[in-house]
Amino acid sequence: MKRRRICVVTGSRADYGLLTPLLRQLVTEPAAEVQLAVTGAHLAPEFGLTCRAIEADGFEIHARVEMLLSSDTPTGIARSMGLAVMGFADVFAASRPDLVVVLGDRYEILAAAQAAMLARLPIAHIHGGETTEGAIDEAIRHSLSKMSHLHFTSAKPHRRRVIQLGEQPERVFNVGALGLDNIIGQPLLTRDDLERSLGIRLHEPLFAVTYHPATLSRSGAGPAIAALLGALQQFPTASCVFSMANADPDGEVINRTIERFVADHAGRAIAVKSLGQQRYLSLMRHADCVVGNSSSGILEAPALGVPTVNIGDRQLGRLRPGSVIDCAEEEIAIADALRRALDPAFRQLAAAAGTPYGDGKAAPRIARVLLDHPLDGLLLKRFHDLPGASHD
């Protein structure tokens, strides 16, 4: 039996963490030949050189596509995308996968999809149909949906939105969020083990902090990260564990500001380039609040029953469980939201709120479609008009 060659692309710690349960599922399938292509921040020392963590997890890296330039400006990132398109063009020409799997909404993933499209390779897209109106990710995500041929969404409203984009309903599968698979399948660290791993004593309250650039903001990241850190200073006994910003415009500004804060608050604050999936989920499990503007505060934290303070517009448009508190990028608003999150009544509400993102069994559902869906004719896409749509 000929095995189906499936190329899975990962460009950052964020998408790799979500893809891990799918990769583990695929490598156990006799009918699958997994080709793992690694790019972006994974290959950059300033972001933790996380390709080493991928190998430590037991996955073989089949291709490394260098693309990051030493710049987080829009021009530098556009140049990096060009390098990535060229790199993936070479990878796909050499390996000729049957399917290319991409997840999410980042620019390095768009570059891989562009190269796959031009190579006439079918693309499977995970986490389409979501909205994040405060970031360029919004446009990239919907662009990836239009370039793809199979779709795996995390909730029913997201499936409807992908179909609204003109994708054929029989190719759009609502499977739930892969991040919940990690919560179910990942053994988490005890608080003592987490402290030993981080090398810091974790006091109460414990804040798990991740703040990324809101890439459509015209004011830059400086005022926003200053407001967040100012709010955290209003909780002088709190421990703050920062997961550093990703490779986006203004990411370096955020990381340098966090590093200064950590240096000024030794003993109660720590910054980590990449926590890895187990430590990150363990940190969220033990945290009194998840703080920042990462999607993990909306997808994974609610499934763990932990309150989230979501800052600003970066995640605007996502489905909100009841455990999420939205606030403006202002010091007073953030501090007030943190106090509300720490209130025992709200913590009880968050513990019972649940999540709209599935049951933690997305990986086997995705794997079955990737292995069983016919490939003949998959490249040809018919635009699906919604019932009653006008053709005037």
N, C-alpha and C positions, 0 to 999 in steps of 0.2 A: 504494500500500500504506500502510495506517495504521500509524504508528509507535507502539510501546508506550511509554507515559510511565512512567518508572521514577524514583521519588524516593529518593535515597540520603541518609541522615541521618548527620551526623558532629557529635560534641560535644566532642572533645578531640584532642590531637596523637596519642594512642595509637591510637584507632580510625581516624583519618584515615590514619595511616601504613599500617595494614593494608588499608584500603579503596583506596589509591592504585592498585594494579595492576588491581583490578576497574573502577575509574573509567576508567582508560586503555583497558581492553578495551571498555567500553560505549560510549565516545565514538567509537570507530571502527566501531561497528555501525550500518549504515544503518537497521536496524529499531528502533533505540532512540532515545528522546528523554530525555536525562538531566536530571533536576531535582535539583540539589544543595542540600540544606537544612543550614545551619550554625547551631550553637547552642553553649551552654555556654562552656567556657574559650576557645574560638576567638575569642570576641568581647570578652574581658577583657584589658586591658593588663597586669594583674599576672601573667597566664599567657602573656605573649608576643604577644598579639593575632595568633594564628596563622592567622586568616582571610587575612592578607596573604600568608602562605606558600602557601595554597591557590590564591590568584589568581596568584601568581608561578609556580606549576606549570602554569598555563594553563587551569585549570578555572573555568568561570563559576559564580558563586554565585547561585542563583535565589531563595533566601529566607534571611534572617537572623532568628533567633528569640532575642531577648534574654531572659535568665532569671537570670543570676547576680546575687545580692545580695552585699553586702560583709560576708559572714559565712560561717564554715565550721562553725557549730554545727548540730546536728540540726534545730533549729527553722528556722534560716535556709535550710538545704538543702531542707527540706520546702516552704517558701514558694517557693523557686526552682522546684521541680518544678511547683507550681501555676501559676506564670507561664508555664512551658514548655508545659504542657497547653493553656492558653489561646492561646498563640502558634501552636502547631502546628494547633490547630483552625482558626484563620484561614487558615493556609497551605494546608491540605488542602481547605478550602472553596473557595479561589480557584483552585488548580491542578488538583484532581481527578486525581491520578496513577492509573495502572492498578495499580501495585505500590509498596509502601514497603519499602525495604531498610534493615535495622538490623543492627548488629554488637555482640556482646558483652553487657555486663552492668552498665552504669552507669545512674545514676538519671535523667540527662537523656535517655537512650535509652528508658528506661521511659516517660517522659512523652510522648515522640513516639509510641510504640506505643499508649499509651492513647488519644491523640487519633485515631490511624489506626483503631483498633478501633471507636471510637464513630462514626467517619465511614464505617464499613463498607468499609474498604479492605483488600485482601489484604496481608499482611505476610510478608516473607521474612527469616529470622533466620540470621545467620552466627555460628559458634562456640558453638552450643548444646551441651548435654550434658556440659560440663566442670564440674569442681567446684573451688571455692576456699573451703574451709570456714571460713577466718578472716576473711571479709569479707561485708558485706551484698550484695556482687556475686553471691554464691551464690544467694540468694533471687530477686534481680532476673533473673538469667540464666534460671532455670527458669520464672519468670513470663513472660518474653518468649517462651520456647518454647511455652507454653500459649496465648499470644495470637497466635501466628504460624501461617501456613498452608503455607509452604515452609521447609525447614530444610537448612542446609549445615554439616556437622560437619567437624572437623579430624582425626579418627581413628575407627577402627571401634568402640572401646568407647564413644565419645561418641555415635555413631549409635544403638547399642543402648540407651543411656540415654535418649535422646530418645523412642525407641519405647516404652521402659518408662514414660515419662510419659503414654502413651496416644496418641501421634501416629502417624498412619498410615504404615507403612513405605514405601509408594510415594511419599511426599512428603518423605522424609528422605534426603539425598544426602551421602555421605562424599566430600569433595573435597580434603581436606588443609588445611593452615594457609596463609592468604594471606601471612603474614609471610615464608614461604619463597619466594614469588614475587618479593618484593622483593630477596632475597639473590641470586637468579639473574639478575634483570633490571636491578639497580641497579649502575652503575659506582661503585666505592668509591674513596675518596681514599687517596693514599699517606700514609705517616706524616708526611712533610714538609708535604704540603698540609693535612693535618689540623691540624698545629701552627700553620701560618699562619692557618688559618680560626679557630682557638680563641684565638690570640694568646698561647700558652703553650708552653714547651718541655716535652715529655713524656718523663719519666725512667722507668726501670725499677725496680720493677714498676709497671705502669700499671693502675689500678683504674677501671673504669667503674661508677659508683655511682648507683643509683636506689632510693629508699626511699619508699614510699607508706604512708598510714595503714592499719593493720589495723583496719578499721572495726567489728569485733565485739569488740575488746579493751576491757576495762573500765578498764585502767590508763592509758590515754592514750598518745600517741606520744612524750612527753618522755623517759621512761626508755629506750625502745628506741632512739631516734635518738642519745641520749647514749652508749649501749653501743656502737653502730656506730662513732661517731666516736672513742671511746676505743680501740677495736680498731685503727682506721686509724692512730692515732698511734703504734702499736707498729711501724710500718713507716716510719721517718722519711725514707727516700730515695724513697718511692713518690710518683708523681703520681696525684692523685685528680680525676676529672672527674665532677661531680655533675649529673644531670638532675633538675630540681626536682620536688617532689611535685605531684600533681594536686589538683583542686578537690574534696576530700573533708573530712569532719570531722577537725580537727587538722592539715590540710595546712599552714596558716600556721605552726603551731608548728614543724613539721619544717623548713620553708624558712628561717625566721628562725634556727634553730639551725645549719643548714648555712652560712648567710651569715656567721655569726660565726666558724665554723671556717675558712672560706675567707679571711676577713680576717686571721686569726691565722696562716695558712699560705700567705701570698702567695708566688707563684713555683712552688708545687708543687700547688696546689689551685685549682679554678675551678668556679663554679656557673653553669649555663646554663638559662634558663627553658624554651627549646625548641630542641633541637639540629637538628630536622628529620630526615627519614628517612635521607638520604645520610650526614650527619655521624654520626648515631647508630649506623647499621650499620658505618660506617667505624671509629668508636671501639671498638665491640665486636670488630671484626676485629683491631685492633691491641692490644687490652687483654690483659693477662696473666690477668685475672679479671674477671668481671661480678659485682657485689656488690649485694645488696639484697633486695627482695621483689617485683620486677616480673615479669609473665608473660614478658617478653622474655628473661629469664634461663633460662627453661625451654623456650620455643618457638624463638627465633631463635639465641641463643648456642650451643646444641648443634649447630645446623646449620652454624655457623661453626667448630666444633671448639674452642670456648673454654670453659674451666672456669667454673662458676657457683657462688657461695656464696649460697644461698637462706636468708634469715633469717626465723625465726618461722613463723606459721601462715597467713599471708595466702594462700599458694598451696597450702595443704594439700589433697590430693586430686587434683591434676593428675598426669598421666602423667610419670614422671621418667626422662629419659635418664641414662646412666651418668656423664655429665659434671657432674651437679648434686650438690653437697654441701649437705645440710640442716643447720641448726644453730639453737640457741636464741637468743633476743634477749638475750644476755649477752655482756659484753665478752670474757671468756676464751674462750667457745665460738666467737665470731666470729673472734677472732685465730687460734685453733687451726685453724679451717676455712680461713682464708686461707693459712696455712702449708702445709696439705695441698694446696690448689689450686695453689700455686706449685711444689710438688715436681715435678721433671722426669718422674718415672714417672707421676704423675697427669695431667700435661699431655699426655703421650703417649696415655694412655687416653682423655682427653677428645677429642683430635683424631680418634680412630678410633671414638668411641661412636655417632655417627649420631643420627637423630631418628625418632620414631614418627609425625611429623606430615606425612607426604606427600612429594611430589616437586617441589614448587614450581610446579605447574600448576593451581592452584585457580581462578584468575581466569577462564580460558576455560570451565572446567566450570560455574562459577556463572552466567556470562553466558548460556550456552546454555539453561540451565533457565529463567532469568528471561525470556528472549525466546520460548522455544518451549512452555513448559508452558501448557496450556489454563487460561484464567481462569474460564470458566463453571463454576459450582458450587464454586469454590475456597473461598468463605467458609463453606460448610457443612462442619463437621468431625465425623467419626464417631470416637468414642473407641475406640482399638484395645486390646482386652484381650490380654494375653499368654497363650499356650497354657497351659491348666491353671489359669488364675486362678480363684480362688474367687468365687462370687457370693452367698455366705451373708451 
